[in-house]
Amino acid sequence: GSLAIPVITRLRASEMVEVSFGVVNPLRAQRQADVDILSSGIITAPRTLANDPGFSAPLLVWTNLTIKTIEQSTASATSANTISVTLSFLNGIAFDPDLLLTISGLTGSVTSERRIPVAVKVGANGTSEETFDVAQCLEGLSSGCEDACENVTDTESCLYNCTADCQVHPWPTEMAWDQTAGALVLASERYTMLQPGETMTVSFNLTNPSLEQSSPEVSIRMTDVLPDWVRMDKGLERLAPLEIAGFLFGRMSQSTAAQGVPNALTLQMVVKSTLPPGSTIAILGLTGPTNPSGPIPVVVAASNNSAAVASGAASSGSTATYNSSA
């Protein structure tokens, strides 16, 4: 957008002039504008205006996040773990390469500091924006951008990118990863828009540590439009990012120390993360018993009425597998 201001009387050199005018901000979030000024009559060289800092920067519109969730695919120690970040903005947002999306606090991963692969999908129905943009752009190059973008919801973004390289996806395939801060930084490779209510999902893999840990607090910040750190909404229990499964408590006792007699061993344990059906608990270091390898009866009880670890109730004679050589 531009504004032409007529000079009615002489504008003297070195005199400070202040011009005020009103505009209506867009609903969608956007970074501050880069504004230039020049004149005719006497042709002046263009000058880029200095913007006031913070929220006073011209045409800066802050964002309103309605969805800011982060989840993981597994709580298993040492496993490859897919972290998924889902974002949605009340009135949409305009992304450009200078708008940095930073997520911080994913500490504990053993993934080293480097650029790591990332996948970005945009769309209320999960459709990749790459498919939409490429098809739309190719049509625009053959039939003219205005005709191609006429019935598209995001007309502005369509027109902006219509004559660009049609194969360029607006989002990168790699991003910077800071292991110490547990931070990732993502930016679009060209101008692109997210519509109101549309979701954006960012997925990447980290390697879980070998020791149990609680999920750290994770926050998000975006250049200009979200200047302060905002805490993200984490998945529950084992879906919380970098929640690594382990045991909060473990103790073992026996019924007798006599030689060559039956001995009842009792294990007490509290798991940190809920174990799904089909999981196995392994007890290592049981040296000395003369039992042959094979199934042995176990009695399982849970103090909080949770599901039994082994199949069946205690009175029905549940079994576990013993390996004398392990």
C-alpha positions, 0 to 999 in steps of 0.5 A, spaced: 500 500 500 502 507 498 499 514 500 500 520 496 501 526 500 500 533 496 505 539 498 500 545 498 505 550 501 513 550 501 516 545 505 522 548 508 529 544 508 531 541 515 524 543 518 521 537 522 514 535 519 509 530 522 504 527 518 498 523 521 493 518 518 488 513 520 488 505 517 485 499 519 489 493 521 488 487 518 485 481 522 491 476 521 498 477 524 503 480 521 510 483 522 512 490 522 512 493 515 518 496 511 516 503 509 520 507 504 519 515 503 521 519 496 518 525 493 517 528 486 517 535 484 524 535 486 526 527 485 529 525 492 533 518 493 528 513 497 529 512 504 527 506 508 524 509 515 526 507 522 521 504 525 519 505 533 521 499 537 516 494 540 508 494 539 509 501 536 512 499 530 508 500 524 503 495 521 505 490 526 499 486 528 500 481 534 498 474 533 492 470 537 494 463 538 488 458 539 492 452 538 499 451 541 499 443 542 506 439 543 506 431 543 511 426 542 510 419 539 513 415 544 516 415 551 521 409 550 528 411 553 533 411 547 528 411 542 527 415 536 521 420 538 517 424 533 515 431 536 509 434 533 507 441 534 500 443 532 498 451 531 492 455 529 491 462 529 484 466 531 485 470 525 490 467 521 497 469 520 502 472 514 509 468 514 515 471 511 523 469 511 524 474 517 519 471 521 522 466 526 518 461 530 522 458 536 520 453 540 524 452 546 525 447 552 525 440 549 531 439 554 534 432 555 534 429 548 541 426 545 540 429 538 546 433 537 546 440 535 545 441 528 540 442 522 535 436 523 529 434 518 522 437 519 516 436 515 510 442 515 503 441 513 498 446 513 491 445 512 484 444 516 484 437 513 491 436 513 493 437 506 500 439 505 500 446 502 506 444 497 500 440 493 496 446 493 501 451 491 504 447 486 498 446 482 495 453 483 502 456 481 502 452 474 495 454 473 497 461 474 503 461 469 499 458 463 492 462 464 494 468 468 495 469 475 488 473 476 484 468 473 487 462 476 487 466 483 480 468 482 476 463 486 482 461 491 480 463 499 487 465 500 487 470 494 493 475 496 498 469 497 496 466 491 497 472 487 504 473 491 507 467 489 503 465 482 509 467 478 515 464 483 518 458 482 512 453 482 516 447 485 518 451 491 515 449 497 514 455 502 517 451 508 524 448 509 525 441 509 531 442 515 531 447 521 536 449 526 536 445 533 540 447 539 541 441 544 543 445 550 537 449 550 532 444 547 530 449 541 528 449 534 528 455 529 523 455 523 522 460 518 518 460 511 522 460 505 517 465 502 511 469 503 505 464 505 499 465 509 495 461 514 488 462 514 483 463 520 482 456 524 487 453 519 492 448 522 499 448 521 503 441 524 511 441 525 514 434 525 521 432 527 525 427 530 529 427 536 532 421 540 530 420 547 535 419 553 537 413 556 535 415 563 528 417 565 525 424 566 519 428 566 517 432 561 520 439 561 516 446 560 516 448 553 514 455 550 513 458 543 515 465 541 515 468 534 518 474 531 515 481 532 508 478 532 509 474 539 514 477 542 514 474 549 514 466 551 508 463 551 507 456 554 505 450 550 500 445 551 503 438 552 500 432 551 498 428 557 502 422 560 506 419 556 504 423 550 508 429 553 514 431 550 520 428 552 517 424 558 521 418 558 518 412 561 522 409 568 520 407 575 519 412 581 520 406 586 523 399 586 524 394 592 525 387 592 525 382 598 525 375 600 521 370 605 527 366 607 535 365 606 535 358 608 539 353 603 535 349 598 528 351 600 522 355 596 523 362 597 518 367 595 521 374 592 517 380 592 517 386 588 514 392 589 515 398 584 511 404 581 512 406 574 513 413 572 509 412 565 503 408 564 505 402 560 500 399 555 497 392 554 503 388 551 508 391 555 513 387 558 517 388 565 524 385 565 527 383 572 535 382 571 540 379 576 536 374 579 543 369 580 543 363 583 536 360 583 536 352 581 529 353 577 529 351 570 528 356 564 520 356 563 514 359 566 513 360 573 507 362 577 506 370 579 501 373 584 500 380 581 496 386 585 496 393 584 495 398 590 491 403 586 486 398 583 489 399 576 489 393 571 494 387 573 501 387 570 500 380 568 494 377 565 489 374 569 487 376 577 492 374 582 487 368 584 487 365 577 495 363 577 498 368 572 505 366 569 511 369 567 517 367 563 524 365 567 530 364 564 536 361 568 541 363 563 540 371 563 
